[in-house]
């Protein structure tokens, strides 16, 4: 689904879990107050509903009590892995390490090792897209330097041109 600002919203209307109930009256479409049904859960512990490969491990095991926002993070990580992996395969290149780390953290087996929320995952993806360091990946100094150089290409080119000219002037003067 595409939102009002062009953002993509991932939905699966058939698989939903109410994490907190709002028991306050709210109007229905005709304006009459209705209450949330206390017994409206459609899946019971042990039920497995979803698409294999996109369900968190706890969801695949049917552990309804363990399913929460981090289960959604796992599904988003699986979608990211699918999309990014396909794009890299078409281009004949490997998935960049920071993106591998983002996918790895989002799809960690243990929920506590995943991003706490979809917003945290999204923030790391935006940082990656902007060429900034990501929380999921501790980059080595040489990668940090390369990322900085790519981000500051003009300054690097000016300094390199200056150094080359200095070397040429020094070599030409015979010193």
C-alpha positions as CSV (number, residue, x, y, z in Angstrom):
1,X,0.0,0.0,0.0
2,X,1.3,3.5,-0.8
3,X,0.7,6.2,1.9
4,X,-0.2,9.8,1.4
5,X,3.4,10.9,1.1
6,X,4.5,8.2,-1.4
7,X,5.9,5.9,1.4
8,X,5.4,2.2,1.0
9,X,3.3,0.5,3.8
10,X,3.7,-3.3,4.2
11,X,0.5,-4.9,5.3
12,X,-0.9,-8.4,5.8
13,X,-4.5,-8.0,6.7
14,X,-4.9,-11.7,7.3
15,X,-2.3,-11.9,10.1
16,X,-2.7,-9.5,12.9
17,X,-2.4,-9.5,16.7
18,X,-3.9,-7.1,19.1
19,X,-1.1,-6.2,21.6
20,X,-3.2,-3.8,23.7
21,X,-6.9,-3.4,23.7
22,X,-8.7,-0.1,23.6
23,X,-12.0,-0.8,25.5
24,X,-13.2,2.8,25.2
25,X,-16.3,3.3,23.0
26,X,-15.6,4.6,19.5
27,X,-18.0,5.4,16.7
28,X,-18.5,3.0,13.9
29,X,-19.2,4.1,10.3
30,X,-22.7,5.2,11.1
31,X,-21.6,7.1,14.2
32,X,-23.0,4.6,16.7
33,X,-20.6,3.7,19.5
34,X,-19.1,0.2,19.4
35,X,-16.6,-1.6,21.7
36,X,-13.7,-3.7,20.8
37,X,-14.5,-7.4,21.2
38,X,-12.6,-9.0,24.0
39,X,-12.6,-12.4,22.3
40,X,-11.6,-11.3,18.8
41,X,-8.2,-13.1,18.5
42,X,-8.4,-15.5,15.6
43,X,-5.2,-17.4,16.2
44,X,-4.4,-19.6,19.2
45,X,-1.1,-20.7,20.6
46,X,0.3,-23.3,18.3
47,X,-1.4,-21.9,15.2
48,X,1.0,-21.0,12.4
49,X,-0.3,-18.4,10.0
50,X,1.8,-16.5,7.6
51,X,4.3,-16.9,4.7
52,X,7.3,-19.2,5.3
53,X,10.5,-17.3,5.0
54,X,8.9,-14.1,6.1
55,X,7.7,-15.2,9.5
56,X,9.9,-14.7,12.6
57,X,11.1,-18.0,14.2
58,X,8.7,-17.6,17.1
59,X,5.8,-17.1,14.7
60,X,6.8,-20.2,12.7
61,X,6.9,-22.2,16.0
62,X,3.3,-21.0,16.7
63,X,4.3,-19.2,19.9
64,X,1.6,-16.6,19.9
65,X,2.6,-15.2,23.2
66,X,6.1,-14.4,22.0
67,X,4.9,-12.5,18.9
68,X,5.3,-8.7,19.0
69,X,6.9,-5.7,17.3
70,X,10.2,-7.5,16.9
71,X,8.4,-10.2,15.0
72,X,7.4,-7.5,12.5
73,X,11.0,-6.3,12.4
74,X,12.0,-9.9,11.4
75,X,9.5,-9.8,8.5
76,X,10.7,-6.4,7.3
77,X,14.3,-7.7,7.5
78,X,13.4,-10.7,5.4
79,X,11.8,-8.4,2.8
80,X,14.9,-6.2,2.8
81,X,17.1,-9.3,2.4
82,X,14.9,-10.4,-0.6
83,X,14.9,-7.0,-2.3
84,X,18.6,-6.0,-1.7
85,X,19.8,-9.5,-2.4
86,X,17.9,-9.6,-5.7
87,X,19.2,-6.2,-6.8
88,X,22.8,-7.1,-6.0
89,X,22.5,-10.5,-7.8
90,X,21.2,-8.7,-10.9
91,X,24.2,-6.3,-10.8
92,X,26.6,-9.2,-10.1
93,X,27.9,-7.8,-6.8
94,X,27.8,-8.8,-3.2
95,X,25.5,-7.2,-0.6
96,X,27.5,-4.4,1.2
97,X,28.7,-5.4,4.7
98,X,26.7,-2.6,6.5
99,X,23.5,-3.8,4.7
100,X,24.3,-7.4,5.5
101,X,24.6,-6.4,9.2
102,X,21.3,-4.5,9.1
103,X,19.6,-7.6,7.6
104,X,21.4,-9.8,10.1
105,X,20.3,-7.8,13.1
106,X,16.7,-7.5,11.8
107,X,16.5,-11.3,11.2
108,X,18.3,-12.4,14.4
109,X,16.8,-15.7,15.8
110,X,16.4,-14.2,19.3
111,X,13.9,-11.3,19.4
112,X,16.0,-9.4,21.9
113,X,18.9,-9.3,19.4
114,X,16.7,-7.6,16.8
115,X,15.9,-3.9,16.4
116,X,13.5,-2.9,19.1
117,X,11.1,-1.4,16.5
118,X,10.5,-0.9,12.8
119,X,11.4,2.7,13.3
120,X,14.9,1.7,14.5
121,X,15.3,-0.6,11.5
122,X,14.2,2.2,9.2
123,X,16.6,4.7,10.7
124,X,19.5,2.3,10.1
125,X,18.4,1.8,6.5
126,X,18.2,5.6,5.9
127,X,21.7,6.0,7.4
128,X,23.0,3.3,5.1
129,X,21.3,5.0,2.1
130,X,22.8,8.3,3.1
131,X,26.3,6.9,3.3
132,X,26.5,7.3,7.1
133,X,27.6,4.7,9.6
134,X,24.9,2.3,10.7
135,X,24.2,1.1,14.3
136,X,24.2,-2.6,13.2
137,X,27.8,-2.5,11.8
138,X,31.0,-1.5,13.4
139,X,33.1,-0.5,10.4
140,X,36.9,-0.9,10.5
141,X,39.0,2.3,10.1
142,X,39.9,1.7,6.5
143,X,36.2,1.4,5.5
144,X,35.4,4.5,7.5
145,X,38.2,6.3,5.6
146,X,36.8,5.1,2.2
147,X,33.3,6.1,3.1
148,X,34.6,9.5,4.1
149,X,36.5,9.8,0.9
150,X,33.5,8.9,-1.2
151,X,31.4,11.4,0.7
152,X,34.1,14.2,0.2
153,X,35.2,13.4,-3.3
154,X,35.9,17.1,-4.3
155,X,38.1,17.8,-1.3
156,X,40.0,14.5,-1.9
157,X,40.5,15.3,-5.6
158,X,41.8,18.8,-4.8
159,X,44.3,17.5,-2.2
160,X,45.5,14.7,-4.5
161,X,45.9,17.2,-7.4
162,X,47.9,19.5,-5.1
163,X,50.2,16.6,-4.0
164,X,50.8,15.4,-7.6
165,X,51.7,19.0,-8.6
166,X,54.1,19.3,-5.7
167,X,55.8,16.0,-6.6
168,X,56.1,17.1,-10.3
169,X,57.5,20.5,-9.4
170,X,60.0,18.9,-7.0
171,X,61.0,16.3,-9.6
172,X,61.3,18.9,-12.4
173,X,63.4,21.3,-10.3
174,X,65.9,18.4,-9.7
175,X,65.7,18.4,-5.9
